[in-house]
Every structure is written in C-alpha cells, then in structure tokens.
Amino acid sequence: MPVNTTFSRFSDYFIAVAKTGSLRKAADQLYISVSAVHRQIALAEEEFGIDLFERLPSGLKLTLAGELLYADLIKWQKEFQLTRNRFDEIQGLSRGTIDCGLISALSDGFVLDSIQYMYDNYPWINFNFHIQDSETVSNMIMDAEIDFGILLNPKGHHQLEVLSFVEIPIGFVLPKDHPLTKNEKVYLSDSVNDKHLIPGAPLIIHDYVQTLYKHHKFSPQQHLDCNDIRMIMSLIQKNLGIGLLSFIDAYPYLERGELVFKPIREKGLYPLTLALCVAPKRQLSRVSQIMIKHLIEQIEVFKLKLIPYQ
C-alpha cells in the first residue's frame, strides 16, 4: 500500500517524468491529469529555487540538479521499501500463531528446544500444537489445518514436501543394569529369556516389531503389549521388561541417563524416517518459516547424536 504523503506522491511523479521525458506520458503512466504532474514539478522547482528539467523541443531532460535529485529519490524509494518490509514483518510477528502437528514421541526432546528459542526471541507468538499419529498429522498438513508437521515415514504420503529428515535406528531399550548393555552387538536371539514389552497398534513401530518377529520366527516367551510409549518406558525403568523401540522413543530417557539403547543388528531391519513436512506450495507465515529454520538446525544436531548408534 503506497504511503499517501505529499513527498511520496512527488517522488512518484518526478521519477515518472524523468524516465519518460514527458509530462503527458508520465500522467498516462500514473493515471492522473497532466496538470497534476505539472503542478508538482513546478512547486518543487519553486521550493528548491532551481530548475530540475530542461524544456527542449524533444521533451524534458534532467538538469544536473535534477539528476542529483533523481539519484537520491531512487535510493530513498529502495530504502523506504525495506523499511515497509520490516514493518510488515514486525506486524506479522506480533500477530503470529504457529500451528504444528507432532507425533507423541516428540512431546519431549529437540522440538522443545525450538519452542524455547521462539519464546525467547518472539515472546508474543502463540502456538497450537496437535499431538497425533503420523497419518493424522499428514492429513492435517494436506488439509491446511496446520502449517507444518513432523512425522514418521513420509514415503507413503507422496503429496507432502519433505524439508528435512533423519533416519532413526531401531533397537532394544534396556534398564541400565541389564546384561545386554555390555554387549557390543545385540541380536534378537540374545533376548530370548527376557520379557518383551511390545508396542501396540497404531504405533508405527508396532509394524516393524511384528515384521521382525515374523521374519526371524521369533516369539517371546513372556510379553506385554501396550500402545503407550511412556508406559512402556516406565515399565522398563522398573526392570519389568525390555522394549524393541526406535531411538526417538527413548531419546529423552537416554539424554537423562535413565535407560540404555542398543541398536539391533538384523538383516531386513530398516530404520524409521523422521521428517519435517509441509504441503507443496503452501504460503507459510514469517513466524512459521523462522521456527522451521530452527527445527532444521535442531535435526542436524540430532543427527550427530545418532552417530554412535549407526
């Protein structure tokens, strides 16, 4: 939106005349009368006390004073537009709301670091977080119910645009004093005498575990099925079993030194993919772009923490 001031109006008129060399062409370009353009130029010359244009048979040509003014006005317009852009950003940020979808495994961990960053730098931002399974998060992204989402295995959702991703290993989550924590490599057969805490549907890891059991014709003698990761972790902490889970499920507990993660070494077992996704061509708010940038940085840091488990 142009600023409705005398100076801004004059600068538009003056630049148009300087570029076209004609009052009429400038007037046509600006959709105003020739007299309005002439009046602005004449008033400026009177106020400055110097001619800005030479009146020639071929049209109007800038004088030396006019050339100096033209250069300054072009510079001013560019700087003024940058200022307006900054104003727009401030207004956008001050009214900003971020709508984000997450899987439950991310309710603790690096996402919290990004939330902290946003609150520290933009304390007026509002958040709407939706903790759902990956399928629901994917649908919410495509239906424009959220700005972006972090979910598992986006390959099945071809309509999503992946901005960043990390491969998450699968392994046994163990109590700190469990004998398997001393093994350099751990295989499924090493756990034959353990009680297995099996993640249930609709958790994505459930399908991985069942496929692994079936592939190796492995059936735990004792097991407990549960579709809540936090409860499984609590049971492991109480030495009531071990769990075949993803690193992201155990990450907060590993960071606090409460549990141990040992990647499992079996053929045919592939890692999970954790991905930050948006809808293609979605116009994101400035605040969402800032948070996405920080999340991408956090994902890169997270990758470094996975190196010892690869």
N, C-alpha and C positions, 0 to 999 in steps of 0.2 A: 504494500500500500504506500503510495507516494506521500511525502510529508507536505501538507498544504501551507507552505510559508512563502513569503514574497521572494526570499533569496533562492529557495529551491526552484520556484517557478521561473525566476530569471535565468538560473543556470541552465535549465532545460531549453529555454527559448534561445539563449545566447549560443549554446553548443549546436543547436539545430541550424541556426543561421550560419555559423562558422563552417559547418560541414557541407551545407547545400549552396552557400554563397547567394542565397535569395530569400527575401522576406516571404514571398508567396510560397515557395517550396517548403520553407520551414513551417509556415502556417498550415499548409496542407498535411504535413507530416504530423503536426501536433493537434490537428482537428480544431483549430481556433481561427479567428479572423486575422487578416494581415495587419489591421490597425492595432490589435492587441500586442502582436510581436513588435511592431514598430514602436509602440509606446514604451515597452520595457527597455528596448535598446536605447531609445532617446533619453529616458530618465537616467539610465546607468551612465551614459556619456556625460550628461549634465552634472550628475553627482560626482563622478570621478574627475571631471574637468578636462577630459581628454577624449579624442576620437578613438573608437575601438575598431571601426571599419573604414576602409576607403570606398567611396561610392564611385564605381567605374561603370562604363557602358556595358561591360560583360557581366556585371553583378557586384556583389560586396566581397571585399578582400580584407582580411585581418591586418590591422596595423601592428607595429611592434608591441604596443601596449595591449592590443587585442590578443596577440599570440601569447604574451605572458599570462593574461587572464585566462585564456583557454586552457593552458597547461595546468594552472592552479585549480581550475574548476574540474577538469578531468580527474586530477589527483583527489580532490575533495569528494567527488562522487564515489570513487572507489573506496575511500576510507569510510565514508558515510554508510555505504552498503555493508561493509564489515561490521560497523557499529550496530546497524539494524539486525544483522545476523546474530550478533552477540545478545542483543535484547531479546530476540526470538528464542534463543537457547535458554536464557535465564527464565523467560516466561514459561517455556516448555518444561524446564526442570522443576520450577516452583510448583507446577501443577501436576507433576509427573506421577503416574502409577504404573507399576510393573506387574504384569500378570504372567505367572510362570507355573509350569507343570513339572513335577518331580516324581520319581519312583521313591518308595518309602526308605530304601537303603541310603538315600541321600539326605535324610532328615537330620543327619549329623555328618560332619566332615567338611570337605573343601567348599561346599556351597555356602556353609555358614560363614566362611572367611569372606566370600564375596558379598554377602549380606552386610557383614560388619563394615566392609570397605565402603559400601554405598551409604550406610547410615553415617559413617564418619565424615564423608565428603559431601553428601547431599541429604542432610538430616530431615528435610521436608518431604522426601519421597515416601509414597505409600506402596505397600506390597500386597498382592493377592496370590498366595501360594496354594496349589492344588496337588495334594499327595495322592497319586493314583497308580494303577498298574500301567505298564508300558503301552498297552493297546489303547487305554483310555487317554493317556497323555498324547499319543499320536493323533487320535481323533480330534482332541481339543485344539491341537495345533492347526489341523487342516480346516476345522470349522471356525477358525479365527476367534476362539474363545480365550486363548492365551497368546502372549507374544512369542514365547519360545518354550521349549521343554527339554529335559534331559531324561533319556530313556534307554532301555536295553535293546540290542539287536534291531536297529532300524532298517536292516536289509529287506525285511518283509513289508516295509512301508515306502514304496517307491516314490510316493508323491512328496516326501519330506526332503528338505535340503539339509545336509549334514555340514555344520560349521566346524566341528572339532570332534574327535573321538579318541578313545583309548581302549586297548584290548585288556580285559580283566581275566586273570588266571583263576582256575578253579582248584580247590584243594581241601584238605582237612583242617577244620578249626578245632584246636585242641586246648585242654587245660594246660597251664604252664608246666605242671609236673608229670604230664603224660609221657610214657616211654618213647612214643613215636617222635617226640620233639627232638630227640637225639639223632634220629636217622637223617643221613644226608639226602637220600631219596626215599619217597614214600609211594607205595603201590596199594591198590585196592585190597589185595590179598593180605597186606600187613594188618588190616583192621578186622579180620575175621572173628576175633574174640571180643570185639568192642560192641557196645550198644550204639546203634546208629540213630541219630536224630535227623529224620528225613524231612526236608522242606516239601510242603504240600502245594497242590494247585490252589490258586492260579499263579503262584510264583514261577517265573521263567526258569529259575534254577531247578525246579521240580522236574521239568522235562529232561534236563541234562543228566540229573542223577539217575532217573529211571532208565534212560537210554544207556548209561554207563553200566548199571547193574545188569541190564538185559544182555548187552554186548559181551560181558565177561561171565555171564551166567552166575552172577553173584547174588546171594540172598542173605541178608544179615540175620543171624540167629535171634537177635533181640533188636527191636526198633521202636521208635516213637515217631509218629507222623504229626507235623504241625505246620500250619501255613502262616505263622507269625515269626519273623526273623528274630525279633527281640526276645521272644520267649525261648527260642532255640539257644540263643546266646546265654541267657540266664541259666538254662539247664546245663550248658557246657561249663559255665563258671562254677557250678555246684558239683562238678565231676559226675554228672548223671548221663554222660554220653559224649560222643564226638559227632561233628556235623560235616558233611560234604557240601561246601558252600563256595560262593565267589569271594574274591578278595574284598570287593566293595562292601559286601555284607558285614565282614569282620573288621573293616578298616578302623572305625572309631575305637574298638576294643584293643586292636593292635597298637594304635597310637598311645593308648593309656597303659600299655604293657600288661593288660589283663588276660590276654589269650595269645595263642601262637598259631600262625598259619603256615602249613606245609603244602606246597603245590603238589598235586598228584601227577605221577608220570605214567600215563597210559595211552596207548595208541587209540586214535579215533576220538580223543577228547579235545575239543576246541574251546578257546577262550570266549567269554562273552564280550560283546562290544557295547561300551557305554558311549552314547553320542549326544551332543548338544545340537538340537534341530530347530528349524523354523520352517514355515510354509514358503515355497518358492515365490519370489517377487513380493513378499509381504513388506509393506512400508512400516518400519519399526520406529517407535518414538526415540528421541535422543537419549532418554534415560535407559531404555532397554538396550540400546546399542552400547552404552557405557558399561552396563553390567555384563553383557555378552562378552565384550572385550576382556573384562577382568576374569570371567569364568574360563575363557580360552587360556589365559595365562595360568590359572589355577590347575587346569587339566594338564598343561605341560609340566608343571611342578609335580603333579601326581604321578605322571609317567616315570619320573626319576625315582620315585619311591618304589616302583614296581620292579626295577632292575634286579634287585637281589632275588626275586621270586621267578625270574624267567629262565 
